[in-house]
């Protein structure tokens, strides 16, 4: 009987550890929001961001990529996606700090995916490298989210 109780306790603890953390859920929602926002962008803005991403990959022009993101369509497309893709993290109540943090990481995911799109089209990365880059980026964003969530 004692062994049975120990087994049940161990199974329960494993189940609790298997549940996604709030930081993990936030990271998933930020990435989904970013991918949705890319789809929501007007074609001209999307192309401008891709061009700036290509310049950044070619000559590390940080000014051009920063300027490209200073258009109203970027935050508009991100926030348009939040009601669907950020329902858990930005649910019923959240602070201004939580929203700013969520927005910041969503935009970082957006930049990352646009850079990947350019790198993929130009043949700079193999599918295997892209997969590793996505995993590494997700993990680094999750670690950033651990600070808040």
N, C-alpha and C positions, 0 to 999 in steps of 0.2 A: 504494500500500500504506500509506503514511504517513497519507493522508487517511482510509482505512478504519479504521485503529487509533484515530485521533482521534475519528472518528464513534462507534465502539464505546465509547470512554472517556466521551464526552459522554452517550451513551444510558445507560450504567451510572450515571453521576452523577445524571442525572435520575430514574432509578428509585429510587436511594437517597433522594433528596429527597422522593419521592412517598410513601414509607412513613410511616405515622403515628408521631408521637413518643410517648414514654411519657406525657408530659403530656396529649397529645390523647386517648389511650386512657383515661387516668384520668378525664378530664373526661367522656367519653362514658359510662363506667361509673358515675360519680357521678350523672349525670342519669338514667340508666336505673334505678339503685337508688332514686332519689327518686321517680320515677314509679311504680315497683313498690310502694314504701312507701305512697304515697298510696292505692293500691288495697287494700293490706293493712290499712289503718286501720279500726277499728270505725266504724260509721256515726255514732255520737254524737261521737266524737273528730274525725272528718272534718268534721262540721258545726260543731263548736266552733272548729276551725281556720279554716274558711271565714268564720264570724262575726267572729272576731278579725281576719282579713285585711280584711274589709269595714270594720270600725271603723278599722283602720290606714289604709286608703285614704281614708276619710271625714275623720278628724280627726287622723291621724298619731299615734294612741295606741300608742306603742311598748311601754308597760308591758303592755297587754292582750295584744298579740301575743306578747310574751316569756313571759307567764304561760301562755298557751294551749299553748305548746310544752313546758312543764314537766310533761308527763305521761309515764308509762312507755311508753305505746303508741307514741310517736314513735321512740325508739331501738330498741324491740323490732321495730317494723315495718321500720325501716331495716336492722338487722342480719339480719333474716329474709331479706332480699332479697340480701344480699352473696354468699352461696355461688353464686348463679346470675349475678348482674349485676356482680360485682367479681372474677371469677375470675382475671383477668390481673393487675390492680393489687395485689390482696390475695391473691395466689397462695400459693406454698409458704411464703415467709417475708417478714415485714415487721416493722418496728419499732413500738413503741408510738406514736411520733411520727407515723409514716406512717398508722397506723390513725386516730389523732385527726384528722389533716389530712383524710383521706378522709371520715371521718364528718362533720366540720364542713362541708365543701363539699357533701356529699350533703344535709345538712339545709338549707343555703342554697338548693340547687336545689329542694328540697321547698317551702320558703317561697315562692320565686319562682313556681313552677307553681301554687300555691294562690292567690297574688295575681293571677296571670294568669286563673285560672278565675273569680275574683270579678269582675275587670275586664271579662272577656268577657261574663259573664252580665248585668252591669249596663250594658253598652253603652258603657263608658268608653273602650274601645280598638277600633279597626277591625282586621279580620284582617291587614291590611298592617302596622299598628303592632305587633300581636302578633308577627308574623314577625320584624320588625326587633328587637323587644325580646328575643326568644329568641336571635337571632344575637349581639346585643351581650352578653347575659348569658353565653352559652357562651364567647365570646371572653374576657370578663373572668375567668371561672373558669379557662380554659385558661392565662391569664397568671399567675394565682395558683399554679396547679399547676406552672408552669415553675420556681418557686422551690424546689420539693422534688424534682421528678422531672427 
